[in-house]
């Protein structure tokens, strides 16, 4: 069964940590009582424990799947785990801004004191949605980051400015979403037409099994309504061919949205595979939209022509499937997440030779894969279930593109001569041009098919809107 999935890629080298995506998302979707602490889109600093605290540590929260007796089982079915508490997120706070205008004239500068947004009582702020911003407090929390597994973390924690990068996160709208299975009310469902995972507020009774089951902790409990809520991938915008709010507002232009076609019948098989093979097999489940057999089967299974056309132009398909430069976050959770990340490289190093001239040596200017300041093992633990080769493959191709254009611009080689570095990394001249257009210029960052108004709507079994193609 061929299905279509709206997916996203984030290029971490371009993220500047400005949090514009977080603010615009919050102002659009969660700016109301009961959701003060919820950030459907947040930006974390790595290394760090993130938001909520230690969300990656499933020995604490029990999210995601495990394979037991050759069957997929939810972790929360096997034993009791802790539900995340308000302190794990942060106590939402604001400031008494009105006092800046209402205080009587005094000799001292007036100040706005922090207050709890829920109780409106004064508060001593101890944590926030990105308390570790720019490595702040890493000396206290850094050792708790589970991605240090297999890395000599002491040297990095001692010299904490050695490396850092920003990690924006949203709901991954997984192919094998544990939140859907965990809900006894069947409140969560995956839309058949585009794969977006939604939560039916009418059916939800606030049991919060979905909060526990999500290993990324992107389902939130609304204490005011007594129901859970989550990222909806801005589906009202998506349905009209517009990007998500976080994508539209992104200052660094790091986000790319596109359609991919996948084989629904293989989801369970791949989710049960050996951990080291999860990334490779997840790529296999993504189908080639240029293959006539795939296209014919997609049509038989009800995928409309607009989605098939969009899949052929999708930046997500190229970055994750064709070029293999994008990676899923924590694939070992076995959810088959559909938000991918292009791992970060180091800044280009400019060096001078003995004559004081700019050195154009590849080994001097561009870093070597095994000598990056960001440990390969750390990136592998975050994006490839510990498989370092998947990360190295991605970084080699990113460096190859940089070298290709440096040879043209600096060495003045022609494209065919410079293209050897591309061939060595399984890339073509056409790939290089398209990568430059997307990654450097940020053009056509979203290819989103629109819905046709003449399509008939019907109500699905779980109360969600289904489109009859």
Protein Blocks (a to p, Z undefined) as FASTA:
>chain_A
ZZddddddddfklpgolommmmmmmmmmmgcghilmpcfbacdddddebjaehkllmkln
opajddeehiacdfklmpccddddfklnopcddddfklmmmpccdfbdcddddddfklop
acddfbdfblmgghiaklmmmmmpmklgopafklmmmmmmlpccddddddehiablfklm
mpmnlmaccdfklopacddfklpgolommmmmpmnlpaccdfknopacddehhmmmmmno
pacfklmmmmnlpaccddddddfklmmmmmmmcfklmmmmmmmmpccfkbmklmmmmmmn
opafklmmmmmmmmklmmmmmnopaccehklnonopabdcddddddddddddfkopacfb
fklmpccfklcfbdfklmmmmmngopaklmmmmmmmmmmmmmmmmmmmmnopafklmmmm
mmmnopafklmmmmmmmmmnopakbccddddfkbccdddfkopacddZZ
